Amino acid sequence: MKKPVHNPREVAEIVAIQALSFIAGDPERLGLFLAETGIGPDTLRKSASDPKFLASVLDFVMRDDATVKAFSDAAKLHPTNVAAAHQVLCDPAWERDVP
């Protein structure tokens, strides 16, 4: 049985990794993402461990309502959860991470 994740940053990273998988599942969307980020397919997997890269994944998803909806539906998440994950990863001093 998996241990539940309660750390907001960890949850946000999980959502971003799900979003990366969603992007990778559509060749057209993946091509656009790779072109915008400037990374190649060979460095995609390595980049997935970088929190700043994960923030850029959610930036890509969040900029278009249709993409947010499609990802939310695919991941079975509410769009506000995607937005919250985006906020956590894009704000390094997110108040709920500070003890």
N, C-alpha and C positions, 0 to 999 in steps of 0.2 A: 504494500500500500504506500502511495506517495505521501510524503510529508506536505501538509498545506503550507503555502507561501504567504507570509503576512507582510513582508517588507515591500513598501510601495515601489521602490526602485527595481527590485527583482521582478515584481509583477509587471511593471512597465517594460522591462527587457523581454520578458516572455511574450507579451503582446507584440512587441516590435519584431521578434523572431517569427512569430506567426504571420505578421504582415510581410516579412521578407519571403516567407514560403509562399504566401498568396501572390506576391509580385512575380516570383520565379515560376509560378504555375501558368502564367500567360506570356508567351514569347513576345508579343507586341509591348505589353506593359514592362516586361523585363528589359527589353531593348531600350525603351525610353528611360527607364531608371538608370541603366548603366551609362547611357549617353549623358544624362544630367549629372550623375555623380562623378563621372570620369574614371570609374574603376572598370577593370576587366572581369570577365567571368571567372578567370583563374584566381583572382584575389577576393572574390565575393565571400567565400566561406571563411577566409582568414579575417576579413573585415567585420564579420558578424559578431565578433567578441568585443568590438570597440563600442562603448556606450555612445560616443559621438556619431558613429556610423548608424547605430540603431535609431538615434534621434532623427537622422536624415531619412531613414526608412519611413518613419511616421510622418515626417514633413511631407514626403512624397504622397503618402496616402491621404493626409488631411487636407491637401490643397484642393481637392475635388470632391464635392458631395457624393457624386455617383460612385467614386472609388471607396470612399468611407463606407457607404451603404453596402457595396458589394463585399468589402472585406468584413464588415460587421456581420453580415448574413453568413458568410463562409465560416467565420470563427465563432459564430453564435455568441457574439458580444453586442451589447448596446453601444451605439455610436458615442455616447458620453463616456463610456469606459475607454474607448480608443482616444478620445480627446484628453482624458485624464492621464493616460499613459504618455501621450505626447507632451503634456505639460510637465510631468515628472522628469522625463528625459531631457527636455530642452531647457529646464531651469536648474542649474547646478546647485543652487542654494534653496531647493524646494523646502519649505518650512516643515513639512512632516518628516523629513529625513534628519533634521537637526534634533539632537537629544534634548 
